[in-house]
Amino acid sequence: MFYCPKNVYNPYSLYRVSPINNTRPMTSYLRILHAAPKSPVVDIYINDMLKFKNLAYGDFTDYIDVITGNYNVKIYAAGTIASPVLNKTLFIPPEKIYTIAAIGMLPNMDLLPVPETKIMHPADKVYIKFAHLSPNTGPLDIVLPGGKILFKNISYKGFTDYIEIPAGTYTLEARPTGTQTTVLYVPNVKLKSQRFYTVYAIGLLNGRPGLQALIPLDGSSYLEMRED
């Protein structure tokens, strides 16, 4: 029997929950990042349900919980429903966490799922990774001021796995791969132990909106997953 999307635990969920025994299926989580430069503020429909309103460029939604399956995502200019600027179906596997990035430039927007690996018993370190979402920027290295390379040769739409680094306050530099030219300078980044972060490079190199870094706390830091 099919039950309409509903969740007694979270009104914004896309669970299908049995009204007989309230059984909870295996859960995944997703949020949306608006990383498409020169695109308008948007409304986001998932399976034809309005889930997020007025998402501006550079902003993230909250996470929502979903069950495994195919999800149709339509993105409209905020306040309109005549013609979506993006219409795509994604498969979400069970027990995963994703940031779904809206990337590219109109009329060629796309969705890029960026996974956030859950580590059940993290070490007393910071977990950090990099995602390259700047459509007109070539491959990048992410470098510390002393020259240590954290991530090397990451192309547009590319993302890394998490690496472990000590907790602390960092300055990060993005450089075109193989050069000493800093195209993005990000000082005073405070990173806490046993937390998970992704450095998202968004925007346009030598354009508007300019290249910038977003460094949110990832859901891997606090979302509960089933532990086998």
C-alpha positions as CSV (number, residue, x, y, z in Angstrom):
1,M,0.0,0.0,0.0
2,F,1.2,3.5,-0.8
3,Y,1.0,6.2,1.8
4,C,1.2,9.9,0.8
5,P,4.4,11.7,1.8
6,K,4.0,12.4,5.5
7,N,6.0,12.3,8.7
8,V,4.6,12.4,12.2
9,Y,8.0,13.5,13.5
10,N,8.7,16.3,11.0
11,P,6.1,18.2,9.0
12,Y,8.6,19.1,6.4
13,S,9.7,15.6,5.8
14,L,9.1,13.6,2.6
15,Y,8.8,10.3,4.5
16,R,6.1,7.8,3.7
17,V,5.0,6.7,7.1
18,S,2.6,3.9,7.9
19,P,-0.4,5.3,9.9
20,I,-0.8,1.8,11.4
21,N,2.5,1.4,13.3
22,N,4.3,4.7,12.5
23,T,7.3,2.6,11.3
24,R,10.3,4.8,10.3
25,P,12.1,3.7,7.1
26,M,15.8,4.2,6.7
27,T,16.4,7.9,6.5
28,S,18.5,10.1,4.2
29,Y,18.9,13.9,4.5
30,L,19.3,16.6,1.9
31,R,19.5,20.4,1.8
32,I,19.7,22.7,-1.2
33,L,22.4,25.3,-2.0
34,H,21.8,28.1,-4.5
35,A,25.1,28.4,-6.2
36,A,24.0,29.5,-9.6
37,P,25.4,33.0,-10.2
38,K,23.2,35.6,-11.9
39,S,20.2,33.5,-11.2
40,P,17.1,34.9,-9.4
41,V,15.8,34.2,-5.9
42,V,14.0,30.9,-6.3
43,D,11.2,28.6,-5.0
44,I,11.9,24.9,-4.9
45,Y,9.4,22.2,-5.4
46,I,10.1,18.5,-4.6
47,N,7.7,16.0,-6.1
48,D,5.4,19.0,-6.9
49,M,5.3,20.1,-3.3
50,L,6.6,23.6,-2.4
51,K,9.4,22.8,0.1
52,F,11.6,26.0,0.1
53,K,10.6,29.6,-0.6
54,N,12.8,32.6,-1.6
55,L,16.2,30.9,-1.6
56,A,18.7,33.5,-2.6
57,Y,22.1,33.0,-4.3
58,G,24.7,31.8,-1.8
59,D,22.1,30.5,0.7
60,F,21.4,27.0,2.0
61,T,18.1,25.5,3.0
62,D,17.7,23.5,6.2
63,Y,18.0,19.7,5.9
64,I,14.9,17.7,5.2
65,D,14.6,13.9,5.8
66,V,13.6,11.6,2.9
67,I,13.4,7.9,2.2
68,T,15.3,6.3,-0.7
69,G,13.8,6.8,-4.1
70,N,13.5,9.2,-7.0
71,Y,12.7,12.9,-6.3
72,N,11.7,15.4,-8.9
73,V,13.1,18.8,-8.2
74,K,11.7,21.9,-10.0
75,I,13.1,25.3,-9.4
76,Y,11.2,28.4,-10.3
77,A,11.9,32.1,-10.0
78,A,10.4,33.1,-6.7
79,G,6.6,33.6,-6.8
80,T,6.1,32.0,-10.2
81,I,5.0,28.6,-11.4
82,A,4.7,29.1,-15.1
83,S,8.0,27.8,-16.3
84,P,10.7,26.2,-14.2
85,V,14.3,27.3,-14.6
86,L,15.3,23.7,-13.8
87,N,13.5,20.4,-13.8
88,K,15.4,17.3,-12.8
89,T,14.9,14.0,-11.1
90,L,17.4,12.6,-8.6
91,F,17.8,9.3,-7.0
92,I,18.5,9.4,-3.2
93,P,19.9,6.2,-1.7
94,P,19.3,5.2,1.9
95,E,21.3,6.4,4.9
96,K,23.0,9.3,3.1
97,I,23.5,13.0,3.6
98,Y,23.6,15.4,0.7
99,T,23.9,19.0,-0.2
100,I,22.2,19.4,-3.6
101,A,23.9,22.4,-5.2
102,A,22.0,24.3,-7.9
103,I,24.9,25.3,-10.2
104,G,25.7,26.7,-13.6
105,M,24.2,29.8,-15.3
106,L,20.8,30.3,-16.9
107,P,19.6,28.7,-19.1
108,N,21.9,25.8,-18.3
109,M,21.4,25.3,-14.5
110,D,22.0,21.9,-13.1
111,L,21.9,20.0,-9.8
112,L,25.0,18.5,-8.3
113,P,24.6,16.2,-5.3
114,V,27.6,16.6,-2.9
115,P,27.7,13.7,-0.4
116,E,28.6,14.3,3.2
117,T,30.0,11.1,4.7
118,K,28.9,10.2,8.2
119,I,31.6,8.9,10.5
120,M,30.1,7.4,13.6
121,H,33.1,7.8,15.9
122,P,35.1,10.7,14.6
123,A,38.6,11.4,15.9
124,D,39.4,14.6,17.8
125,K,40.1,16.4,14.5
126,V,38.4,18.6,12.0
127,Y,36.9,16.9,8.9
128,I,37.0,19.2,5.8
129,K,36.5,18.8,2.1
130,F,36.3,21.0,-1.0
131,A,33.7,21.5,-3.7
132,H,34.4,23.6,-6.9
133,L,31.2,25.2,-8.0
134,S,32.5,28.3,-9.9
135,P,31.5,27.8,-13.6
136,N,34.2,30.0,-15.2
137,T,37.1,29.0,-13.0
138,G,39.6,26.4,-14.0
139,P,41.0,23.7,-11.7
140,L,41.9,24.9,-8.3
141,D,44.3,24.0,-5.4
142,I,43.3,24.9,-1.9
143,V,46.5,25.9,0.0
144,L,47.5,27.1,3.4
145,P,49.7,30.3,3.5
146,G,52.8,28.3,4.2
147,G,52.3,26.5,1.0
148,K,50.8,23.2,2.2
149,I,48.3,22.0,-0.3
150,L,45.1,20.6,1.2
151,F,43.3,19.8,-2.1
152,K,44.9,19.7,-5.5
153,N,43.6,20.0,-9.1
154,I,39.9,20.1,-8.4
155,S,37.9,21.0,-11.5
156,Y,34.5,22.6,-11.8
157,K,31.8,20.2,-10.4
158,G,34.5,18.3,-8.6
159,F,34.5,17.6,-4.9
160,T,36.9,15.8,-2.6
161,D,36.5,13.4,0.3
162,Y,36.9,14.6,3.9
163,I,40.5,14.9,5.2
164,E,41.5,15.3,8.9
165,I,43.3,18.4,10.1
166,P,43.8,19.8,13.6
167,A,41.2,22.1,15.0
168,G,42.1,25.8,14.9
169,T,41.8,29.0,13.0
170,Y,43.0,28.9,9.4
171,T,43.6,31.1,6.4
172,L,42.7,29.3,3.1
173,E,43.8,30.3,-0.4
174,A,42.4,29.1,-3.7
175,R,45.0,29.1,-6.5
176,P,44.7,28.0,-10.1
177,T,46.4,24.6,-10.1
178,G,50.2,24.7,-10.6
179,T,50.4,28.5,-9.9
180,Q,51.3,30.8,-7.0
181,T,48.4,33.2,-7.9
182,T,45.8,33.5,-5.2
183,V,42.3,34.1,-6.7
184,L,40.4,33.6,-3.4
185,Y,41.7,34.5,0.1
186,V,39.7,33.4,3.1
187,P,41.1,34.4,6.5
188,N,40.1,33.6,10.0
189,V,38.3,30.3,9.4
190,K,37.5,28.8,12.8
191,L,37.2,25.0,12.6
192,K,36.2,22.9,15.6
193,S,37.2,19.4,16.4
194,Q,34.8,16.5,15.6
195,R,33.0,18.8,13.1
196,F,32.5,18.4,9.4
197,Y,32.8,21.2,6.9
198,T,32.8,21.7,3.2
199,V,34.5,24.6,1.5
200,Y,32.3,25.6,-1.5
201,A,33.9,27.9,-4.1
202,I,31.1,29.7,-5.8
203,G,30.7,32.8,-8.0
204,L,32.7,34.0,-11.0
205,L,36.4,34.6,-11.5
206,N,36.8,38.3,-12.6
207,G,33.1,38.7,-12.8
208,R,30.0,39.5,-10.7
209,P,29.1,38.0,-8.4
210,G,32.7,37.5,-7.5
211,L,34.5,34.3,-6.4
212,Q,33.7,33.5,-2.8
213,A,33.9,30.7,-0.3
214,L,31.0,29.3,1.7
215,I,32.0,27.1,4.7
216,P,28.9,25.7,6.4
217,L,28.7,23.1,9.1
218,D,27.8,19.9,7.4
219,G,25.0,17.7,8.6
220,S,27.5,14.9,9.2
221,S,28.3,16.9,12.4
222,Y,24.9,16.4,14.0
223,L,22.4,14.5,12.0
224,E,21.6,11.0,13.4
225,M,22.0,8.0,11.2
226,R,21.4,4.4,11.9
227,E,24.5,2.7,13.4
228,D,25.0,-1.0,12.5
